[in-house]
Amino acid sequence: MTASTPTSSAATVAAGDRAPILSVRNLDISVRSDAGIQPLVRDLSFDLEAGETLAIAGESGSGKSLTSLAIMGLLPPPAVHISGGGIIFDGADLTRLSEHKLQRLRGDRIAMIFQEPMTALNPVMRIGDQLTEAIRAHEPMSRRAARVRALEAIKAVRLTEPERRMRQYPHELSGGMRQRVVIAMAIALRPDVMIADEPTTALDVTVQREVLDLLRVLTSEMGMALILITHDMGVVAEMADRVLVMQKGQLVEEAAVRTLFRDPKMPYTQQLLSSVPRMGKGRETKVDTTVQPLVSVRDLRVTYDLRGGILDRVQARVHAVEKVNFEIFPGETFAIVGESGCGKSTIARALTGLVPHEGVVTFAGKPIMRDRQSQRANTRAMQMVFQDPMAALNGRMTVGDLVREPMVIHEIGTPQSRTDRATELFNRVGLGPEALDRYPHEFSGGQRQRICIARALALNPKLIIADESVSALDVSVQATVLDLLQELKSEFGMSYLFISHDMAVVENIADRVAVMYLGQIVEIGTSAQVFGNPQHPYTQRLIAAAPFPDPERKIPASEKPATELVSPVMPVGQSPQILQYRAMGAGHLVAM
């Protein structure tokens, strides 16, 4: 399959007019296991041109990240290894180079940005020392000269107060700032090729916007070629010149980005694109708001004390949630959106009685209490589905036992009736009774999330709290789980509290939406009101920041430098200003 001509501004020279900077030829990657040699990537070939942004897209297990690790010479030995083909860079086959020679190329000529910045940064070293050490490892220069170079890299990624950032440790920075530091480390040696492996997956939409803008500007200014590894087709549409689509270790389609989105040839690509949630004008709600709400929250307030000093005194206070009010009605999907740290998950924990709080929270007309008996009743009526299903499932128990466990705890039914209920639920979530005797590690991420949903349904709850429950899933799996949640709501008449930072997902599932910022709701209304007529600047910014799966709608890079994050931490005795609201009609409220 031949490479298509890049179509964006980053690739203005025709493909035939220049030689590729990197060529992958018939690459095979295998793993040694008890069952013998198993192929992971098969017969993969592609070219990367100077200044080009090449996206490698596909779902988990497609071989995207393995391909990037193979290029870097970082496949985990000895089990995973290159079993065929070659990777040609600057006239040399990287697969045949010694580790010593690969180390000289790594970071210097070919750099990589990893998905989780904390794993790429040493937590006990200051940012400046890490950058300086990386530079001196590849270039013979004094520590002072290397530090100057490091400071230039920090400034290049538009971090505020660069001198101060050099003195800080990774844990003192936000997730977006840490990702910028990792990018600074990657560009410090001015590489020819940069590989970004899911660089925005764990980031909020506004931080994601900043990182994408930064990558686009840096590749343009420095003339670097970029390999972007992602499963987010919105990011692909916005960033890529050309796209490789992979499935189960094989290349299934290759095309210029506009061609791929306009006319995908392969069924898998068509399925991938059709599964991407798209933003529009919101959903019309059919919720009856005249009946008694299932959940009522009045003046909810959650704070945490920060202690320090020799006497361990309270030095500051985190105002995680501040005077929040809302209702959830029977049969409604009520969504809370906002960036990390805005208070979304804290509200969920307050509803379930897991954190001390002020204010009044009622469930089915009764106040939620924190005594043991009330907690037990609340647990039966309210169930949570968490973001990471593997962390939520005991790996030493069969999934059948995990689903039966809530019924055992609450002394519901007999052993046979519990098994019958578990079988019924597994059939309902599309797994079948044969899965009951298997363990969590034997299932994919999407299947594990279905198991968590089955367990949540075991007690016939009236409310399910889904806390970022689909954010870590591939788009097709995500679409399947969202469809399942909608079906279950219609079938069982449940309500959902759906917590997410993904605006497109929220628009496609929510009846009403509350937008949170720094512990307070800044806008609340139906999906159609919030997405079709957003009034608060923060809501507008969240919607504008979301990647859109259409290459014709590329957003120009922002030239604004990174700004300091506003913090909900305040000195003891001070409280944030409580927002007042303007009524826009039909229940649509906007903070003034």
C-alpha positions in Angstrom: 0.0 0.0 0.0 1.5 3.3 -1.0 1.5 6.5 1.1 -1.0 9.1 0.1 0.0 12.7 -0.4 -0.2 14.8 2.8 -2.8 17.5 2.6 -2.2 19.9 5.6 0.0 22.9 5.9 2.6 20.8 7.7 3.3 18.9 4.5 3.4 21.2 1.5 5.8 19.3 -0.6 4.6 16.4 -2.7 5.5 13.0 -1.4 7.5 12.1 -4.5 9.7 15.2 -4.2 11.6 14.1 -1.1 13.0 11.0 0.5 11.4 9.6 3.7 13.2 10.4 6.9 12.0 7.1 8.4 11.0 3.9 6.6 9.4 0.8 8.2 9.6 -2.2 6.0 7.7 -5.5 6.5 8.0 -5.2 10.3 7.0 -8.2 12.4 6.9 -8.1 16.2 6.4 -11.3 18.2 6.2 -12.5 21.8 7.5 -15.7 23.3 4.9 -17.4 25.5 4.1 -20.9 26.9 2.1 -21.5 23.7 5.2 -20.6 21.5 5.9 -17.6 19.4 2.8 -15.4 18.9 2.7 -12.6 16.3 1.8 -9.1 17.7 2.5 -6.9 14.6 2.6 -8.4 11.1 4.1 -7.2 7.9 3.8 -3.5 8.7 5.3 -1.0 6.1 5.1 2.8 5.9 7.2 5.9 5.3 7.5 9.1 7.3 8.5 12.3 5.6 10.3 15.3 7.1 7.8 17.8 8.5 4.9 15.4 8.2 2.5 14.4 11.0 1.6 10.8 10.6 -1.2 9.4 12.8 -1.3 5.7 13.7 -4.9 5.0 14.8 -6.6 2.0 16.1 -8.0 0.4 19.3 -6.2 -1.1 22.2 -4.2 -4.2 21.1 -3.9 -3.0 17.5 -0.1 -2.7 17.7 0.2 1.1 17.7 2.3 1.5 20.8 4.4 -1.7 20.0 5.3 -0.1 16.7 6.5 3.1 18.4 8.5 1.1 21.0 10.1 -0.9 18.2 11.2 2.3 16.5 12.8 3.5 19.7 14.4 0.1 20.4 12.4 -0.2 23.7 10.5 -3.4 23.3 10.6 -5.3 26.6 13.2 -8.0 26.2 13.5 -10.9 25.9 9.8 -12.0 25.4 8.8 -9.2 22.9 11.1 -8.9 20.0 11.3 -7.9 16.3 11.1 -11.1 14.4 11.3 -9.7 10.8 11.6 -6.7 8.6 13.6 -3.5 9.2 13.3 0.2 10.4 15.5 2.5 8.3 16.6 5.8 9.7 19.4 7.9 8.2 20.5 5.0 6.1 20.8 2.6 9.0 18.6 -0.3 10.0 17.6 0.4 13.6 16.8 -3.3 14.2 20.5 -4.2 13.7 22.1 -1.5 15.8 23.7 -2.2 19.1 22.1 -0.9 22.3 25.0 1.6 22.6 24.3 3.1 19.2 20.5 3.1 19.8 21.1 5.1 23.0 22.9 7.7 21.1 20.0 8.1 18.7 17.3 7.9 21.4 16.4 11.4 22.5 19.0 13.0 20.2 17.6 12.1 16.7 14.4 10.3 17.7 12.4 11.4 20.8 9.3 10.0 22.4 6.5 11.5 24.5 4.8 8.9 26.6 1.1 8.7 27.6 1.6 9.2 31.3 4.1 11.9 32.1 4.7 10.8 35.7 6.2 7.6 34.5 8.6 9.5 32.2 9.7 11.9 35.0 11.8 11.1 38.0 9.7 12.1 41.1 12.8 12.8 43.3 14.6 15.1 40.8 13.9 18.7 40.0 12.6 19.4 36.5 15.7 21.4 35.6 18.1 18.7 36.7 16.2 16.1 34.7 16.4 18.2 31.5 20.0 19.1 32.1 21.0 15.4 32.6 19.2 14.3 29.5 20.9 17.0 27.4 24.4 16.2 28.7 23.9 12.5 28.1 23.8 13.2 24.4 25.9 16.3 23.9 29.3 17.2 25.4 28.7 20.5 27.1 29.1 22.0 30.5 26.3 21.8 33.1 25.8 25.6 32.8 25.4 25.4 29.0 23.0 22.4 29.3 20.9 24.3 31.8 20.6 27.2 29.4 19.4 24.8 26.7 17.0 23.2 29.2 15.6 26.6 30.1 15.1 27.4 26.4 13.1 24.1 26.0 10.9 25.1 29.0 10.2 28.5 27.4 9.5 26.8 24.0 6.7 24.8 25.5 5.2 28.0 26.9 5.3 27.3 30.6 4.9 30.3 32.8 7.7 31.3 35.2 10.2 29.0 33.5 12.9 29.6 36.0 10.6 28.6 38.8 9.5 25.4 36.9 13.1 24.4 36.6 13.3 24.3 40.5 10.1 22.4 41.0 9.5 18.6 41.3 7.0 16.8 39.0 4.4 16.4 41.7 4.2 20.2 42.1 2.9 20.6 38.5 -0.5 19.8 37.0 -1.0 17.0 34.5 -1.0 19.4 31.6 2.2 21.1 32.9 3.9 17.7 33.4 3.0 16.8 29.8 4.6 20.1 28.6 7.8 19.2 30.6 7.9 15.8 28.8 7.5 17.6 25.5 10.3 20.0 26.5 12.5 17.0 27.3 11.7 15.6 23.8 12.6 18.8 21.9 15.6 19.9 24.0 17.9 18.0 21.6 16.1 19.1 18.5 15.2 15.6 17.2 14.4 14.9 13.6 11.5 12.6 14.6 9.2 12.9 17.6 6.8 10.1 18.6 3.8 11.0 20.7 2.1 8.0 22.3 -1.4 8.9 23.4 -0.2 12.3 24.6 -3.7 13.6 25.5 -5.6 10.6 26.6 -5.6 11.3 30.3 -6.0 15.1 30.0 -9.0 17.4 30.3 -10.3 18.9 27.1 -8.9 22.3 27.7 -5.4 21.0 28.7 -5.7 18.6 25.7 -6.3 21.6 23.5 -3.2 23.3 24.8 -1.0 20.3 24.2 -2.3 19.7 20.7 -1.7 23.4 19.9 1.8 23.2 21.3 2.7 20.1 19.3 1.4 21.7 16.1 3.3 24.9 16.6 6.6 23.1 17.6 6.5 20.7 14.6 6.0 23.6 12.3 8.6 25.8 13.8 11.3 23.1 14.2 10.5 21.1 11.1 10.2 17.9 13.0 8.3 14.8 11.7 5.7 13.7 14.2 4.3 10.2 14.6 1.0 10.5 16.6 -0.2 7.3 18.3 -3.9 7.7 19.3 -7.3 6.1 19.3 -9.0 9.5 19.4 -10.3 10.1 15.8 -11.0 13.7 16.7 -7.3 14.3 17.4 -6.4 12.5 14.2 -8.7 14.7 12.2 -7.2 17.8 13.7 -3.5 17.0 13.7 -2.7 14.5 11.0 -1.5 14.8 7.4 -1.8 11.1 6.8 -3.3 8.2 8.7 -2.5 4.5 9.2 -5.4 2.5 10.7 -4.3 -0.7 12.5 -6.3 -3.6 13.7 -4.9 -6.7 15.5 -1.4 -6.0 14.5 -2.0 -5.3 10.9 -2.3 -2.2 8.7 -5.9 -2.2 7.3 -6.0 1.2 5.7 -3.7 4.1 4.8 -4.7 7.5 3.4 -4.5 11.2 3.5 -6.5 12.4 6.5 -9.2 14.2 4.4 -9.5 11.1 2.2 -9.9 8.8 5.1 -12.6 10.7 6.8 -14.5 11.5 3.6 -14.3 8.0 2.0 -13.1 5.2 4.3 -12.6 2.0 2.3 -12.4 -0.7 4.9 -15.2 -1.9 7.1 -13.1 -1.6 10.3 -12.3 2.1 9.5 -15.9 2.8 8.8 -16.9 1.2 12.1 -14.2 3.2 13.9 -15.4 6.5 12.5 -19.1 5.7 13.0 -18.4 5.0 16.7 -17.0 8.5 17.4 -19.4 10.6 19.4 -20.1 13.9 17.6 -21.1 17.2 19.1 -24.1 19.1 17.8 -26.9 21.0 19.5 -27.6 18.6 22.3 -30.5 16.2 23.0 -34.1 17.1 23.7 -35.0 15.9 27.2 -38.1 14.0 28.0 -37.7 14.0 31.7 -40.7 14.9 33.9 -39.3 17.5 36.3 -42.7 18.1 38.0 -42.5 14.9 40.1 -40.6 14.4 43.3 -36.9 14.1 42.5 -35.1 10.9 43.3 -32.1 12.9 44.5 -32.1 16.4 45.9 -28.9 18.2 46.7 -29.1 21.5 48.7 -26.2 23.7 49.6 -23.7 20.9 49.4 -20.3 21.8 50.7 -17.2 19.6 51.0 -13.9 21.0 52.3 -10.5 19.4 53.2 -8.0 20.8 55.7 -4.3 21.0 54.6 -2.0 20.6 57.6 1.7 21.3 57.9 4.5 22.7 60.0 6.0 21.4 63.2 2.7 21.5 65.1 0.7 20.0 62.2 -1.7 22.9 62.2 -4.3 23.6 59.5 -2.6 26.0 57.1 -5.1 26.1 54.3 -8.4 24.6 53.2 -9.5 23.0 49.9 -13.0 24.1 48.9 -13.8 21.1 46.8 -17.5 21.7 46.6 -19.2 24.9 47.5 -22.9 25.5 47.9 -24.0 23.2 45.0 -27.7 22.6 44.3 -29.4 20.2 41.8 -31.9 17.4 41.5 -32.0 14.1 39.7 -35.4 12.9 38.6 -36.6 9.3 38.1 -35.5 7.9 34.8 -33.1 10.8 34.1 -29.5 10.8 33.1 -28.0 13.8 34.9 -24.5 14.7 33.9 -21.8 16.7 35.6 -18.9 17.9 33.4 -15.8 19.9 34.1 -12.1 19.6 34.3 -10.1 17.5 36.9 -10.3 19.0 40.3 -13.6 20.8 39.8 -15.5 18.7 42.3 -17.4 16.2 40.2 -16.2 13.0 41.9 -16.4 14.6 45.3 -20.1 15.1 44.7 -20.4 11.4 43.9 -18.6 10.5 47.1 -20.8 12.8 49.1 -24.0 11.2 47.7 -22.8 7.8 48.7 -21.8 9.0 52.2 -18.1 8.4 51.6 -17.0 11.9 52.6 -18.1 14.3 55.3 -20.2 17.1 53.9 -22.4 20.0 54.8 -25.8 20.7 53.4 -28.8 18.4 52.8 -28.8 15.5 50.4 -32.1 13.5 50.1 -32.7 10.2 48.3 -36.2 9.2 47.6 -37.4 11.9 49.9 -35.3 10.9 52.9 -32.1 12.6 54.1 -28.9 10.6 53.5 -27.3 9.8 56.8 -23.8 8.5 57.6 -24.7 5.9 60.2 -24.0 2.2 59.5 -27.7 1.2 58.8 -28.3 4.2 56.5 -25.0 3.5 54.7 -26.1 -0.1 54.0 -29.5 1.1 52.7 -27.8 3.7 50.5 -25.4 1.2 49.1 -28.3 -1.0 48.0 -30.1 1.9 46.3 -27.1 3.6 44.8 -24.3 1.8 43.0 -21.1 3.2 41.4 -19.3 2.2 38.2 -15.8 3.5 38.2 -13.3 4.6 35.5 -10.9 1.7 35.9 -12.8 -1.6 35.9 -9.6 -3.6 36.6 -9.0 -1.7 39.8 -12.7 -2.2 40.8 -12.6 -6.0 40.4 -10.8 -8.4 42.8 -8.5 -10.4 40.6 -8.6 -13.4 42.9 -12.4 -13.9 42.5 -14.3 -15.2 39.5 -16.5 -12.6 37.9 -19.5 -14.7 38.9 -18.6 -14.5 42.5 -18.0 -10.7 42.1 -21.5 -10.2 40.8 -23.0 -12.5 43.5 -21.0 -10.8 46.3 -23.4 -7.8 46.8 -26.3 -10.1 47.2 -24.4 -12.1 49.7 -23.4 -9.0 51.7 -27.0 -7.8 51.7 -28.4 -11.3 52.5 -30.5 -11.4 49.4 -31.8 -14.8 48.1 -30.3 -18.2 48.2 -27.1 -19.5 46.5 -29.1 -20.8 43.6 -31.2 -17.6 43.2 -28.0 -15.5 43.3 -26.5 -17.6 40.5 -29.7 -17.3 38.5 -29.5 -13.5 39.0 -25.9 -13.4 37.9 -26.6 -15.5 34.9 -29.5 -13.2 33.9 -27.4 -10.1 34.3 -24.5 -11.6 32.3 -26.9 -12.4 29.5 -28.2 -8.9 29.7 -24.8 -7.2 29.3 -23.9 -9.5 26.4 -21.4 -11.8 28.1 -23.3 -15.1 28.6 -23.3 -17.6 31.5 -20.1 -19.3 30.3 -18.2 -16.3 31.5 -19.2 -16.6 35.2 -16.3 -19.0 36.1 -13.6 -16.8 34.5 -11.3 -14.2 36.2 -11.2 -10.5 35.5 -7.8 -10.7 33.7 -9.3 -13.0 31.1 -11.5 -10.2 29.7 -10.9 -7.1 27.6 -11.4 -3.6 29.1 -14.8 -3.2 27.6 -15.9 -6.6 28.9 -14.6 -5.8 32.4 -16.7 -2.6 32.3 -19.7 -4.7 31.4 -19.0 -6.9 34.4 -18.9 -3.8 36.6 -22.3 -2.8 35.2 -23.7 -6.3 35.9 -22.5 -6.1 39.5 -24.0 -2.6 39.9 -27.4 -4.0 38.7 -27.3 -7.0 41.1 -29.1 -5.1 43.8 -31.7 -3.5 41.6 -30.5 0.1 42.4 -32.6 3.1 41.7 -29.5 5.2 40.9 -26.2 4.3 39.2 -23.3 6.7 39.5 -21.0 6.4 36.5 -17.7 8.2 37.4 -15.7 8.5 34.2 -16.8 5.0 33.4 -16.1 5.1 29.7 -13.2 7.6 29.4 -10.5 4.9 29.2 -12.3 2.8 26.6 -11.8 2.6 22.9 -14.4 4.4 20.8 -16.2 1.3 19.6 -16.2 -0.2 23.0 -17.3 3.1 24.5 -20.2 3.3 22.0 -21.3 -0.2 23.0 -21.2 0.6 26.7 -23.1 3.8 26.2 -25.8 2.0 24.2 -26.0 -0.6 26.9 -26.5 2.1 29.6 -29.3 3.6 27.6 -31.0 0.3 27.1 -30.8 -0.6 30.8 -32.2 2.8 31.8 -35.2 2.2 29.5 -35.6 -1.4 30.7 -35.3 -0.9 34.5 -36.3 2.7 34.8 -33.1 3.7 36.6 -31.5 7.1 36.9 -27.9 7.9 36.2 -25.5 10.4 37.6 -23.0 10.5 34.8 -19.7 12.2 35.6 -17.3 13.0 32.7 -15.0 15.6 31.2 -15.8 14.3 27.6 -18.3 16.8 26.2 -19.2 14.8 23.2 -20.0 11.7 25.3 -22.1 13.8 27.7 -24.1 15.4 24.9 -24.9 11.9 23.5 -26.2 10.4 26.7 -27.4 13.2 29.1 -30.9 14.6 29.6 -29.7 17.5 31.7 -26.2 18.8 32.3 -24.4 20.7 35.1 -21.1 22.4 34.2 -18.7 22.7 37.2 -15.8 25.0 37.8 -13.8 25.2 41.0 -16.4 23.5 43.1 -19.4 25.4 41.9 -22.0 24.9 39.1 -21.6 27.7 36.5 -24.3 26.5 34.1 -27.2 24.0 34.3 -29.9 23.0 31.9 -31.1 20.4 29.4 -28.6 19.0 27.0 -30.1 21.1 24.2 -29.8 24.2 26.3 -26.2 23.7 27.4 -24.8 22.4 24.1 -27.2 24.3 21.7 -27.1 27.6 23.5 -24.1 27.7 26.0 -24.1 31.0 27.9 -21.2 30.8 30.4 -17.7 31.5 29.0 -16.3 28.4 30.7 -19.0 26.2 29.1 -18.2 27.7 25.7 -14.5 27.1 26.3 -15.1 23.4 27.1 -17.2 22.9 24.0 -14.7 24.7 21.7 -11.8 22.7 23.1 -13.2 19.3 22.3 -11.6 17.7 19.2 -14.0 17.3 16.3 -13.7 14.3 14.0 -13.7 16.4 10.8 -10.4 17.5 9.2 -12.2 20.3 7.4 -12.8 22.0 10.8 -9.2 22.2 12.0 -8.8 24.8 14.7 -5.8 27.2 14.4 -3.2 26.9 17.1 -3.5 29.3 20.0 -0.5 31.6 20.5 -1.5 32.2 24.1 1.1 31.2 26.8 0.1 28.8 29.5 -1.7 30.5 32.4 -1.5 29.7 36.0 -4.2 27.4 37.3 -6.8 28.9 39.6 -6.8 26.9 42.7 -9.7 26.0 45.1 -7.2 26.1 48.0 -7.7 29.2 50.2 -6.3 30.4 53.6 -8.2 29.4 56.7 -11.1 31.8 57.3 -11.5 32.7 53.6 -14.2 31.3 51.4 -14.9 31.6 47.7 -17.5 33.9 46.5 -20.8 32.1 46.1 -22.2 32.4 42.6 -25.5 34.0 41.8 -27.5 32.8 38.8 -29.5 34.3 35.9 -32.5 32.4 34.7 -32.6 31.9 31.0 -35.9 30.2 31.0 -37.2 26.6 31.1 -34.8 25.6 33.9 -31.6 27.0 32.2 -29.5 28.7 34.8 -26.2 30.5 34.2 -23.8 32.0 36.8 -23.4 35.7 36.7 
